[in-house]
Amino acid sequence: VARILKVTPEMKRKMGVSSGMELLTLPHGQQLRMDLLERFQTMATMLAVNVLGCTGTTEERAALLHKIIQIAAELKTTMGNMFGFAAVMRALDLPQVSRLEQTWTALRQRHTEGAILYEKTLRPFLKSLNDGRESCPLSSTTFPHVLPLLNLLEKSSTVGEGSEPRETAEAGVEVVMFHLAAARTIAQLGGIYHSNAEGRLQGKNLGIRVICYLSTTIHHPIS
């Protein structure tokens, strides 16, 4: 969807550029930006529905939260996919999920390391990304953190839909300027993200692994 991988010569001709990372910064990249925002919201909603639809015990739901936190950590560290990482974190931060007090308490009691990872590492890292105080290593990033830029460029389309993180909604001028400057860098590095993604995905299919991961825990998924 992001056109980092599998970009054919015909697609490049139609885009006018060689990478989706450059296209999303251009005026005629609006459809790609909207597609990515829709994909982000769909991913977050899917995970949230899986948590809310888990009809097992509180401990089983806490175990599912723990697995989702592990997925977020793998997307961030192993895969370098900041877009997927942000979507998973968004699912955990949705009010419908965050207000499951008994489930989060069970997580802290039964999966303490997962709770600490989420509260002390993953959440602060994402906030730093959104606030422009953190950047991702270029050598290991396959999909940069473009969500703040998408929300800035398509703000009129996302306001009121609940898809915009609070950190971005409250961004000051300095943060906005940081993300706009970062967009120029992202646009120039499409080839590096392509190479990194090819290396990370060689012999792997994270989507299948995530689905299998979730299906082992959810006994009665919502149809």
C-alpha positions as CSV (number, residue, x, y, z in Angstrom):
1,V,0.0,0.0,0.0
2,A,2.8,2.4,0.9
3,R,4.6,1.6,-2.4
4,I,7.9,0.9,-0.7
5,L,8.1,-2.6,-2.2
6,K,6.9,-4.1,-5.5
7,V,6.9,-0.7,-7.3
8,T,6.8,-1.6,-11.0
9,P,8.1,0.7,-13.8
10,E,4.5,1.3,-14.8
11,M,3.6,2.4,-11.3
12,K,6.7,4.7,-11.2
13,R,5.6,6.2,-14.5
14,K,2.1,6.9,-13.1
15,M,3.4,8.3,-9.8
16,G,6.0,10.4,-11.5
17,V,8.4,9.4,-8.7
18,S,10.2,6.2,-7.8
19,S,8.8,5.6,-4.2
20,G,5.6,6.1,-2.3
21,M,7.6,7.8,0.4
22,E,8.2,10.7,-2.1
23,L,4.7,10.6,-3.5
24,L,3.0,11.0,-0.1
25,T,4.7,14.4,0.3
26,L,3.5,15.7,-3.1
27,P,0.1,17.4,-3.9
28,H,-0.9,14.5,-6.2
29,G,-0.2,12.0,-3.5
30,Q,-3.4,12.7,-1.7
31,Q,-5.0,9.4,-2.5
32,L,-2.0,7.5,-1.2
33,R,-2.2,9.6,2.0
34,M,-5.8,8.8,2.4
35,D,-5.2,5.1,1.7
36,L,-2.5,5.0,4.4
37,L,-4.7,6.8,6.9
38,E,-7.5,4.3,6.2
39,R,-5.1,1.4,6.5
40,F,-3.9,2.7,9.8
41,Q,-7.4,3.1,11.2
42,T,-8.4,-0.3,10.0
43,M,-5.4,-2.0,11.6
44,A,-6.0,-0.3,14.9
45,T,-9.7,-1.1,14.8
46,M,-9.1,-4.8,13.9
47,L,-6.8,-5.3,16.9
48,A,-9.1,-3.4,19.3
49,V,-12.1,-5.5,18.2
50,N,-10.1,-8.7,18.8
51,V,-9.4,-7.5,22.4
52,L,-13.0,-6.4,23.0
53,G,-14.3,-9.6,21.3
54,C,-12.3,-12.0,23.4
55,T,-14.9,-13.8,25.4
56,G,-12.5,-15.7,27.6
57,T,-11.5,-14.9,31.2
58,T,-9.8,-11.7,32.2
59,E,-6.5,-13.5,32.4
60,E,-7.0,-14.7,28.8
61,R,-7.7,-11.2,27.6
62,A,-4.7,-10.0,29.5
63,A,-2.6,-12.6,27.7
64,L,-3.9,-11.3,24.4
65,L,-2.9,-7.8,25.4
66,H,0.6,-9.1,26.2
67,K,0.8,-10.7,22.7
68,I,-0.2,-7.5,21.1
69,I,2.4,-5.6,23.0
70,Q,5.0,-8.1,21.8
71,I,3.8,-7.5,18.3
72,A,4.3,-3.8,18.7
73,A,7.8,-4.4,20.1
74,E,8.7,-6.6,17.1
75,L,7.4,-4.1,14.6
76,K,9.5,-1.4,16.2
77,T,12.7,-3.2,16.8
78,T,13.0,-6.3,14.6
79,M,11.0,-5.1,11.5
80,G,11.6,-1.3,11.7
81,N,8.0,-0.8,10.7
82,M,7.0,2.4,12.5
83,F,3.7,2.7,10.7
84,G,2.6,-0.8,11.9
85,F,4.0,-0.1,15.3
86,A,2.0,3.1,15.6
87,A,-1.2,1.3,14.5
88,V,-0.8,-1.4,17.2
89,M,-0.1,1.2,19.8
90,R,-3.1,3.2,18.7
91,A,-5.3,0.1,19.2
92,L,-4.0,-0.2,22.8
93,D,-4.6,3.5,23.4
94,L,-8.2,3.6,22.2
95,P,-10.6,4.4,25.1
96,Q,-12.6,1.2,24.6
97,V,-9.4,-0.8,25.3
98,S,-7.6,1.5,27.8
99,R,-10.6,1.5,30.1
100,L,-10.6,-2.3,30.6
101,E,-9.2,-1.8,34.1
102,Q,-9.4,-5.4,35.2
103,T,-7.7,-6.6,32.1
104,W,-4.8,-4.1,32.5
105,T,-4.5,-5.0,36.2
106,A,-4.3,-8.7,35.2
107,L,-1.6,-7.8,32.6
108,R,0.5,-6.1,35.3
109,Q,0.1,-9.1,37.6
110,R,0.5,-12.0,35.2
111,H,2.7,-10.4,32.5
112,T,4.7,-7.8,34.4
113,E,7.4,-7.6,31.8
114,G,4.9,-6.8,29.0
115,A,3.3,-4.1,31.1
116,I,6.6,-2.5,31.9
117,L,7.7,-2.7,28.2
118,Y,4.5,-1.0,27.2
119,E,4.4,1.7,29.8
120,K,8.2,2.5,30.2
121,T,9.5,1.9,26.6
122,L,6.9,1.7,23.8
123,R,4.5,4.5,24.9
124,P,7.3,7.0,25.7
125,F,9.1,6.1,22.4
126,L,5.9,6.8,20.3
127,K,5.3,10.0,22.1
128,S,8.8,11.1,21.4
129,L,8.3,10.3,17.7
130,N,5.0,12.3,17.6
131,D,6.6,15.2,19.5
132,G,9.6,15.3,17.1
133,R,12.1,14.4,19.9
134,E,13.0,11.0,18.5
135,S,14.2,9.7,15.2
136,C,14.5,6.1,13.9
137,P,17.8,4.5,12.9
138,L,18.1,4.8,9.1
139,S,19.9,1.5,8.9
140,S,17.0,-0.5,10.3
141,T,13.9,1.4,9.3
142,T,11.7,-0.2,6.7
143,F,8.7,2.1,7.0
144,P,9.2,5.5,8.7
145,H,6.9,7.3,11.1
146,V,4.7,9.1,8.6
147,L,1.5,9.3,10.5
148,P,2.1,12.9,11.9
149,L,2.8,14.1,8.4
150,L,-0.3,12.3,7.0
151,N,-2.5,14.0,9.7
152,L,-0.9,17.4,9.0
153,L,-1.5,17.2,5.3
154,E,-5.0,15.7,5.5
155,K,-6.1,17.2,8.7
156,S,-9.4,18.4,7.3
157,S,-10.2,14.8,6.3
158,T,-9.3,13.2,9.7
159,V,-10.7,15.7,12.2
160,G,-13.7,14.1,13.9
161,E,-12.9,10.6,12.9
162,G,-10.9,9.7,16.0
163,S,-7.9,8.7,13.9
164,E,-5.6,11.5,14.9
165,P,-3.3,10.8,18.0
166,R,-3.7,13.4,20.8
167,E,0.0,14.2,20.6
168,T,-0.3,15.4,17.0
169,A,-3.6,17.2,17.6
170,E,-1.9,19.3,20.3
171,A,1.3,19.8,18.3
172,G,2.9,23.3,18.4
173,V,4.5,25.1,15.6
174,E,7.9,23.7,16.4
175,V,6.6,20.1,16.2
176,V,4.8,20.8,12.9
177,M,8.0,22.3,11.4
178,F,9.9,19.2,12.5
179,H,7.6,16.8,10.8
180,L,7.5,19.0,7.6
181,A,11.3,19.0,7.6
182,A,11.4,15.3,8.2
183,A,9.1,14.8,5.2
184,R,11.8,16.1,2.9
185,T,14.2,13.6,4.3
186,I,11.8,10.7,4.0
187,A,11.1,11.6,0.4
188,Q,14.8,11.4,-0.4
189,L,15.3,8.0,1.3
190,G,12.8,5.8,-0.5
191,G,15.5,3.6,-2.0
192,I,17.0,3.0,1.5
193,Y,13.6,2.0,3.0
194,H,13.1,-0.3,0.0
195,S,16.5,-2.0,0.6
196,N,15.9,-2.3,4.3
197,A,12.4,-3.8,3.8
198,E,13.7,-6.3,1.3
199,G,16.3,-7.4,3.8
200,R,13.9,-7.6,6.8
201,L,11.1,-9.5,4.9
202,Q,13.4,-12.0,3.2
203,G,11.9,-15.4,4.0
204,K,9.3,-13.8,6.4
205,N,5.7,-12.8,6.3
206,L,4.9,-10.8,9.4
207,G,1.2,-10.5,8.4
208,I,0.7,-14.3,8.6
209,R,2.7,-14.5,11.8
210,V,0.5,-11.8,13.4
211,I,-2.7,-13.5,12.4
212,C,-1.5,-16.9,13.7
213,Y,-0.3,-15.2,16.9
214,L,-3.7,-13.7,17.6
215,S,-5.7,-16.8,16.5
216,T,-4.0,-18.9,19.2
217,T,-5.5,-16.7,21.9
218,I,-8.9,-15.6,20.6
219,H,-11.4,-18.4,21.2
220,H,-14.5,-16.7,19.8
221,P,-13.6,-14.0,17.4
222,I,-16.2,-11.6,16.2
223,S,-17.4,-12.5,12.7
